[in-house]
């Protein structure tokens, strides 16, 4: 049975705003609603004509747990449009797209709003287990004497040493490694040097800055906070980034032997993105003009301690199914969780032993043309709002193709927990 075509009609995202050691001006719900409102107002159909709304989010706040439904209602989709939330760590936004694809192809939906969001600056501070138990005992205490005795035992250290929620979220519970430590593993495995990581990072900042100056981020819609301040562009890019400046930064995840620093890692960021996906029937019914179509998608899994190689394992089967070489694609987006992680993916495709033993290939796939990879920079400079990034790179690779006259591109992402996701798109 031939699969029904799934078209990307349009898309928009907020600026990605760098977390600055305090909650940012917008909640995840604010971000999703703002991006969606700007996108929907320019469509020829009403918001309540969607069949469903699907939103990826890795860290929803307690009052917006099913943030997909919350955002749908706030955007005016009405009571009758279902809204739901998906979570696949770093690929939550891509999973939202894939879920929409499945529902369109099986005939359950024709027109879907799908995307991703996270406001990581709002990640909670948590009480330690010691403090939670203290509160439990205090709730059970009845007499003033019992309560006084508990206060006497209260440890100031436990009270003033909260658990940082985002650090817990970025630590794999199976291998007990922070995501940055898995990047160190890849750097060691493929002999990636600190200089190579920093060079990649400087290039990411330079490309984002050049892309902003050239108007290559047309998918970004401004935000306005309650005080009237306008946030018009991604604010994590450092236009003065240099090898000398990055060399001053100390390793963060392996302080004694490591090379992964905050400067060659993606930034903690807030942001949201939406794409409108449609069947051919919906395209004709509403007279839509699609940007492109999603041709194929793939999920893969591997050792969580090597999670950054997920893009290699997800994109390779797509290449094989469509009989494509790495440079038969006109554009690539590999999400830059860490400079070391992207460099390791590139090294793996060139490594004969890795391609043979891990991918089952007869020969290495070779090298991606650097002029086709992350041409407008990536998450090292833009930031990585975990739930949003997978959708962002799908939208942006399509924007790159349309701008450059290219036909096909792949967006691919590594996923905490040892997974990878990839999508093949083409212009129409």
N, C-alpha and C positions, 0 to 999 in steps of 0.2 A: 504494500500500500504506500503510495506517495504521500509524504508528509506535506501538510498545508504550509504554505509560505507564511512567515511571520515578519512583518515590516516594522521598522523603527520610524515612526512618523515625525517625532520631534523630541527635544529634550532640553532640560535646563538644570542648572545647579546654582547653589549659593557660592559666594566666595568661601574659600577654606580659610578659617581664622585660627591662627596659632594660639594654643593655650599658653597663658602667661602666669602660671602659678596661682590662678584664682578662677572661679567660675566665669565663663565668658558671658557676653551680653544676651546670648540667645540659647534657649533650651533646644533639645532635639526636635520637639514639637514645633517650636517657632521656625526652625530651619526648614523642616519639611513643608510646613504650611506656606512659608514665603516662596520657596522655590516652585511649589506646585501652583500657587495662585498666579505667579507670573507666567507660568507655562500654559495654564488653562485659559487665561483671558485671551490668548491669541488663537484659540482653536475655533473651528466652525461648528462645533457641537457643544452641548451643555455638559457641565460636570456630572450631572446625574445620568448621563448616557453611558458611562463606563459599566462594564460587567463586573469588575472587581478592582480593588486597589491592593497592591502587595508592596510592602516596605521591608527592606532588610535593616536590621539594627542589632548591633552586638551588645550595646549597653543602654537599654531603655531605662528611664527613671521609674521609680516605684509607682508614680501616679500616671504613667503612660506606658504600661507594660505592653498592651497591644497597640502600639503606636501607629500601626497601619490603619486601624479603624479610627483612632483619634484624629489623625491627619486627614483622613477621608471626610469625616464630618466637618472638620474646621475649614476644609477647602470648598465646602458646599456641594459635595457629591450626594448628599441626601441620605435619608434613613434606609433606603432600599438597596444601596450599593454596598456589597460586603467589603470589608477591609480587614486585612490580616498581616501578621508580622512573621518574618523568617529570620533565622540566625544560623549562619555558617561562618562564624568568626570574621576573618578579613574579607571573605567573599559573600557576605550577607546580601549586599546589593546585587551581585551577579546571580546569586541564588534566587532573588526576587524576579529577575528577568527570566531565568530558566523555568521557574514555576509558572510564569505567565505564558511562556512558550508552550509548555506542556498543555495548559488548559486551552489555549487557542488551537493547538494541533488536534486535540481530542474533541473539539467542538463545543466545549463548555463555555468558552468566552470568545468574544470577537474583538473587544476593545478593552485594553487593560492599561492602567497607570501603575508602573512599577519602578522601584528605585531603592535608594538606601540613605541612611542618615546616622550620624552619631555626634553627640556633643561631649567629647571626652574630657573637656575642662570641667564638666559637671559630674565626673565620676566620683562616687561617694568615698568619704572616709568612714571606716568601720571600727566598731569596738572590737578589741581583742577578745578571745574566748574567756580570759580571766575576768574582764569587765562584764561580759554578758552573764557569767555565773554570779558575779557580785550583785548585779541588778536583779537576777532571779531570786537570790536569797533576801535581798531587801524587800522585794514584793511579798515575800512570805513572812517577813518579820511583823510582829503584832505590837509588841510593847515598845515604849521609848527606849528602854534599856537594851533590847535586842538591836534596835536600829543604831543606837549609839555604839554598840560593840562592833557592828559592821563598819560604821564610819571609821572607827579606830583602826580597823584592818585594811582600809582602802589604801591601795598603793598608788602614790602619785605617778610613778613610772607607768603603770598600766593605764591610768586615766589619760595621761598626756602622750601616750605612744599609740596613736590609732593605726589601724591597718589601712594601707593605701589601696583602695579598691582597684585602681587601674594596674597596679603592680601584680595584684593577685590575678587579674584577668589576662595579663600578658605572660603569665607563667604556666607552662604546660604541666598539668597535674600528674601525668603519666611518667614523664621523664624528669620532672621537677627542674625544668630549665626555663629561664626567661627567653623570650623570642630573640633578644640580642645575643644570648649565649649560643643559640642554634646558628646564628650568623657567624659567630666565631668558629663553630665546628666546620662550616663550609669554607671559611677562609683558610683554615688549617688543611682541610682535605685537598683543596685545589691550589695551595700555595699563593693565595691572594695577599698582596702586601698592603700595608697601611697607605703607602703612596698611591697605589692603584685605586683604593677606596676613596681617598681624598680627591684624586683627579676626577673620578666619576662624579663625585658630589659637587665639585666646582662646576663641572659641565652641566649638571642638572640645574643649578641656579642660573647659570648663564643662559641656558635654553629657555627657561621659564621667563626670565626677564626679556629676552628677545621676542618670545611669543607674545607677551603682554604688549610690548611696544608695537608689534606688527598687527595687533588685533586678532590674534589666533585663539583667544579664549572667549569667543562670542557666545558660548553657552552659559556664561556667568551672568546672573542677574543680581543687581545690588540689594543690599539689606539696609534697613533703617531701624535704629533702636528707639526706645521710648523717649529718648532725649533729642531725637531728630538727627543723630549722627549717622552719616552714610558710610557703609562699608561696600566699596565698589569692586574690589579686586582681592585676590589671594594675598595675604599679608605675611606669609612665612618666608618668601623669597628674599635672599640676601644678595643684593646687587654688587656688594663689595666682597663677595666670597672669594677667597684665594687660598692657595696651597699654604702660604705662610700663616694665615689666620687659622686654618684647620689644624695645622701641625701643633698648635698650642694646646689643643684640647686633649684631655686625658681619656684613656679607655674607660668605659663605664661598666661594661658587663663582665670583663675579666681584667681587673685593675693591674694585675701583675704581668700577665703575658699577652693580653689581648690587644686588638687594634680597632675594634668597633667603638666609635665615639658618638656623642650626640650629633656631631657635625656630619658624619657619614651614615646617619640613620634617618628614617622618616620622622617627621615632627608629630607631636601630640596635637591634634587639631579638631575643630568643630566644622561640620559641613553636611549638606544634604544635596541629593540629586534625584531627578525623576526622568524617566523616559516613557513615552506613549508607544505601546506596542499594539499592532492591529493585524487582523486577518485580511486577506484580499477582499473579502466581502465587505468588511468595515471600511476599507480604503475606498471602495467604489461607492458605498452608500453615503459616505460623508464627503466625497470629492477630495480626499486627502492627497497630498504630495509627499510621499515618504522620502526620508533621507537615505535609507538603505534597508537591507534585510539581514536578519540573523540566519546564517546558513547552517551552522552546526555548533554544538557545545559538548564539553567533556569535563568530567570530574575524575580525579585520580587521588590515590592515597599512597603514603610512604612513611618511613620511620619519622616520628615526631621530632626526633633530635636533628633531622635533616630537612625540616619542613620547608625551608627556602627553595628547595629544588622542585617544589610542586608544579611550577609552570612548565618545566621540562616534561614531566609525566602527563600533564593534561594536554598540552599543545601537540605533542608528538603523535598521538593517535589521530588527531584531526588531520595533521599533515599526511599521514599514511592513508586515511580514508579517501582523501581528495587528491592523492598522488602529487603532493606539493613539496618542494624543497623550501628551506628556510627563506631564501631570497626570491621565491616565487610570489611571496606576499609583498605588497607595496608599502605596508606600514605595520609596525609592531608596537604594542604597549605592554610592557612587563612592569607591573607595579613595583615601585622602589621601596619595599619595606626597609631594606638596608642596601647600601652600595655593594657590600660583600655578597649579598644574596643574589642580586642581578648578575654580577660578575661570575658567580658560581654557576648560574644557569647557562650562561654563554660558554663557560669552560666545559661544562658537562656535555653539551652538544658537540664540542670539538674533541672530546676524549673518547678514544676508541674503546677502552676498557669499560667505561661507564655506559656507553651506548650499547655495548654487547651484553654486559652483565645485568644492567638495571632496566634497559629498555628493549632488549631482545633484538637489536638491530645488527645487521651484518657489517656496517661501517658507520663511522661518525657522520652526523648530519652537516657538520661544518660550522662556519661562522656567519652570524647575521651581519649584514651591512650596517655599520653604526649610523649611517645617514637615514636608516629606516626605523631605528629604535628610539622610542621616547623623544621624538624630534622636538617637542615643546617642553622637554624636561619631565620631571615626575615627582613622586611623593617625598623625596629627600628635600626638595625645595617647596613643594606645594603643601605637604602634610598628608596624613593618612587617617582621616576619620573612618575608623575600621569598617563600619557598616556601609559607608558610602563609596569606598574606593573601587569596588568591583564594578559598580554601575558607571562610575565616572570614566574609567578607562575604556569601556565599551562605547560610550557616547563620544569620547574624544578621538578614539581611533577612526571613527566614522567621519568626524569633522576633518581630520587630517586627510583622509582619502578624498573627500569632496573638494578640499582646498587644492590638493596637489594633482588632481585628475587620476588618482589611483583607483583600483577596482576592488582589491581584497586586502583585508587586514585581520590580525588576531590580537585580541586583548586577553591577557593571562595574568594570574595572581597566585601567590603563595598563601597558604592558609594555616594559621596556628592549629596545632593538633596533628600536623603531618598530612596535609591535603593540597591539592591544586585545582584550579578551575581555568577554563579557557573557552573563548567564543570566537568563531570565525564569522566575520561580517563582510558584506559587499555592498557597493553603491548600486543604485538603480536609476 
